Amino acid sequence: MLNILYKILKVGVVTEPLELLPNDQPSQTLDNTGQQVKKEVEHRFGGSLAIRQVDAGSCNGCELEIHALNNAYYDLERFNVHFVASPRHADILLITGPVSRNMQTALLRTYEATPDPKLVIAAGTCAVNGGEFGISYASCGAVDNVIPIDASIIGCPPTPLALIQGILDAIHSKNVGK
């Protein structure tokens, strides 16, 4: 243990220093978009929006970006949006990946268990058009080959900011809520 500590002291800091921009543009865009989401959620959903994320067969790249929505930087909860464990409590289904044949029935059951009115968002290139997997013996391809979608978010994987913007666009595209 002491050898490791001596090595750390001898080598020092090896990471590059963080250069802060004088005008942090991504942070401003995030705050502006987030405040718009919060305003729409309060108006249309009575103050809270619940999302059920479904992995229909993805490589988990999109899930990493979705998990980033809950970190300290993006903090989706501050905009009154949270993830739920059951589709019965969800307002939005956020689906990633091409729908594998093994997940087809589970996705249909999840869709049916989600109460109306509901929004379905296909997140990521694979969910939107099947990506490089397409339709095969193991894959149904895009999500809309199995269930109807209301909005799509392109990207491989989409950034957390693109996901927040996609949620806002989905709320605007379909008149849901109150």
C-alpha positions as CSV (number, residue, x, y, z in Angstrom):
1,M,0.0,0.0,0.0
2,L,2.8,2.4,0.9
3,N,4.5,1.6,-2.5
4,I,1.4,2.8,-4.3
5,L,1.2,6.0,-2.3
6,Y,4.9,6.7,-2.9
7,K,4.4,6.2,-6.6
8,I,1.5,8.6,-6.7
9,L,3.6,11.2,-4.9
10,K,6.5,10.6,-7.3
11,V,4.5,10.7,-10.5
12,G,2.1,13.5,-9.6
13,V,-1.0,14.6,-11.5
14,V,-1.0,13.2,-15.0
15,T,-4.4,14.5,-16.2
16,E,-4.8,17.6,-18.4
17,P,-6.2,20.7,-16.6
18,L,-9.8,21.5,-17.4
19,E,-10.2,24.6,-19.5
20,L,-13.4,26.5,-18.7
21,L,-14.9,28.6,-21.4
22,P,-15.9,32.1,-20.4
23,N,-19.4,31.6,-21.7
24,D,-20.4,28.0,-21.1
25,Q,-22.7,27.5,-24.1
26,P,-23.7,23.8,-23.5
27,S,-24.7,24.7,-19.9
28,Q,-26.8,27.6,-21.0
29,T,-28.5,25.4,-23.7
30,L,-29.1,22.7,-21.1
31,D,-30.7,25.1,-18.6
32,N,-32.9,26.8,-21.3
33,T,-34.1,23.5,-22.7
34,G,-34.6,22.1,-19.2
35,Q,-36.6,25.1,-18.1
36,Q,-38.8,24.6,-21.2
37,V,-39.3,20.9,-20.3
38,K,-40.1,21.9,-16.7
39,K,-42.7,24.5,-17.8
40,E,-44.4,22.0,-20.2
41,V,-44.3,19.2,-17.6
42,E,-46.0,21.5,-15.0
43,H,-48.6,22.6,-17.5
44,R,-49.4,19.3,-19.2
45,F,-48.6,16.6,-16.6
46,G,-49.5,18.4,-13.3
47,G,-45.9,18.8,-12.2
48,S,-44.2,15.5,-12.8
49,L,-43.3,13.4,-15.8
50,A,-42.5,9.7,-15.5
51,I,-40.3,7.8,-18.0
52,R,-40.0,4.1,-18.4
53,Q,-36.8,3.2,-20.3
54,V,-36.9,-0.1,-22.3
55,D,-33.9,-1.7,-23.8
56,A,-35.2,-3.7,-26.7
57,G,-31.9,-5.2,-27.8
58,S,-29.3,-2.3,-27.9
59,C,-25.6,-2.3,-27.5
60,N,-26.0,-0.2,-24.3
61,G,-24.5,2.9,-25.8
62,C,-27.8,4.8,-25.6
63,E,-28.3,3.5,-22.1
64,L,-25.0,5.1,-21.0
65,E,-26.2,8.5,-22.2
66,I,-29.7,8.0,-20.6
67,H,-28.0,7.2,-17.3
68,A,-26.0,10.4,-17.7
69,L,-29.3,12.3,-17.5
70,N,-29.3,11.5,-13.8
71,N,-25.8,12.6,-13.0
72,A,-25.0,15.8,-11.2
73,Y,-24.3,17.8,-14.4
74,Y,-27.6,17.1,-16.3
75,D,-29.8,16.2,-13.3
76,L,-33.0,15.6,-15.1
77,E,-34.9,15.4,-11.7
78,R,-34.5,19.2,-11.3
79,F,-36.8,19.6,-14.3
80,N,-39.5,17.3,-12.6
81,V,-38.7,14.4,-14.9
82,H,-37.9,11.0,-13.4
83,F,-37.5,7.4,-14.4
84,V,-39.9,4.7,-13.0
85,A,-39.5,1.0,-12.7
86,S,-43.0,0.1,-13.9
87,P,-44.7,0.9,-17.2
88,R,-48.0,1.3,-15.2
89,H,-46.6,4.5,-13.7
90,A,-45.1,5.9,-16.9
91,D,-46.2,8.8,-19.1
92,I,-43.4,8.1,-21.7
93,L,-41.8,5.0,-23.0
94,L,-38.2,5.7,-24.0
95,I,-37.1,2.7,-26.2
96,T,-33.5,2.0,-27.3
97,G,-32.1,-0.5,-29.7
98,P,-33.5,-2.5,-32.6
99,V,-36.3,-4.7,-31.3
100,S,-34.9,-8.2,-31.0
101,R,-37.3,-11.1,-31.6
102,N,-36.8,-12.1,-28.0
103,M,-37.9,-8.7,-26.8
104,Q,-40.8,-8.3,-29.2
105,T,-43.5,-9.8,-26.9
106,A,-42.1,-8.0,-23.8
107,L,-42.2,-4.6,-25.6
108,L,-45.8,-5.2,-26.7
109,R,-46.8,-6.1,-23.1
110,T,-45.0,-3.0,-21.8
111,Y,-46.8,-0.8,-24.4
112,E,-50.1,-2.3,-23.4
113,A,-49.4,-1.9,-19.7
114,T,-48.6,1.8,-20.1
115,P,-51.7,3.9,-19.4
116,D,-53.2,6.2,-22.0
117,P,-52.4,8.9,-22.9
118,K,-48.8,7.8,-23.5
119,L,-45.9,8.9,-25.6
120,V,-43.4,6.5,-27.2
121,I,-40.0,7.8,-28.1
122,A,-37.5,5.8,-30.1
123,A,-34.0,6.9,-28.9
124,G,-31.0,6.2,-31.0
125,T,-30.4,5.2,-34.6
126,C,-31.1,1.5,-34.0
127,A,-34.5,2.3,-32.5
128,V,-35.4,4.7,-35.2
129,N,-34.5,2.7,-38.3
130,G,-32.9,-0.5,-37.2
131,G,-29.4,0.8,-37.5
132,E,-26.9,-1.7,-38.9
133,F,-28.9,-4.6,-37.7
134,G,-32.0,-3.9,-39.8
135,I,-34.6,-6.7,-40.1
136,S,-33.3,-10.3,-39.8
137,Y,-34.1,-13.6,-38.3
138,A,-33.1,-12.2,-34.9
139,S,-34.3,-8.6,-35.2
140,C,-37.6,-6.8,-36.0
141,G,-35.6,-3.7,-36.8
142,A,-37.0,-0.3,-35.9
143,V,-39.4,0.2,-32.9
144,D,-42.2,1.3,-35.2
145,N,-42.2,-2.1,-36.8
146,V,-43.6,-3.4,-33.5
147,I,-45.4,-0.5,-31.8
148,P,-46.4,3.0,-33.0
149,I,-43.9,5.8,-32.0
150,D,-44.7,9.5,-31.4
151,A,-41.2,10.9,-31.7
152,S,-37.6,9.8,-32.5
153,I,-34.2,10.9,-31.4
154,I,-31.4,10.3,-33.9
155,G,-27.9,9.6,-32.8
156,C,-25.5,6.8,-32.2
157,P,-25.8,7.3,-29.3
158,P,-27.8,10.6,-28.8
159,T,-26.2,13.0,-26.3
160,P,-28.0,13.7,-23.1
161,L,-28.9,17.2,-24.3
162,A,-30.4,15.6,-27.5
163,L,-32.4,13.3,-25.3
164,I,-33.8,16.2,-23.3
165,Q,-34.6,18.1,-26.5
166,G,-36.3,15.0,-27.9
167,I,-38.5,14.7,-24.8
168,L,-39.5,18.3,-25.2
169,D,-40.2,17.8,-28.9
170,A,-42.3,14.7,-28.1
171,I,-44.4,16.6,-25.6
172,H,-44.9,19.4,-28.2
173,S,-45.7,17.0,-31.0
174,K,-48.6,15.3,-29.4
175,N,-51.1,17.0,-27.3
176,V,-50.9,14.9,-24.1
177,G,-51.5,15.7,-20.5
178,K,-54.1,18.1,-19.1
